[in-house]
Amino acid sequence: MKFSRALLSGLLGAMLVYVIVLVAGALAGSHADLCGLLGSSVTGAADSWTWLLGALGQLALGVVVAIVYGAIFEWVTQRAGAAVGFIIALAHAIVAGLAVGFLPAGHLIEANIAPPGAFMEYRGTAVVGAFVIAHLVFGTIVGTLYGRPRHTVATRVIVWRQV
């Protein structure tokens, strides 16, 4: 597995997901800061240290997910690329959208932040769309930057002999 490529593509993808969702939230006039949400859901506060904790968590999640993508590229699909990454990202977007709905609302309310709901549905349809598109972009970038997998399964050729 190419850990360095997975690490770099995961970091870049996580940053792009953050920026895409943040811009969509700003255009929609809602709070769509993923780093702030993640940090506040852990600490119950809304300050710069909390945001930094959330940013580190977001980057760590991006790296872990990119490593999972790499494992899928290496041992399941045995190929990588934009299309393969995009297809894997379809499932990733669903899992991520549902996971956001499970952020602990108590800590967010303590920090005066409304819970986002699944797929950030309480932030508006523009943010929901941007959230899904951002995760599809993540998969496409990871698939593109990962490169050719190192592991391929040797296929056996069965030769029929005439009797």
Secondary structure, DSSP 8 states (H G I E B T S, - for coil): --HHHHHHHHHHHHHHHHHHHHHHHHHHTS---HHHHHHHHHHS--SHHHHHHHHHHHHHHHHHHHHHHHHHIIIIIS--SHHHHHHHHHHHHHHHHHHHHTS-HHHHHHTT-----GGGGGG-HHHHHHHHHHHHHHHHHHHHHH-S-S-------------
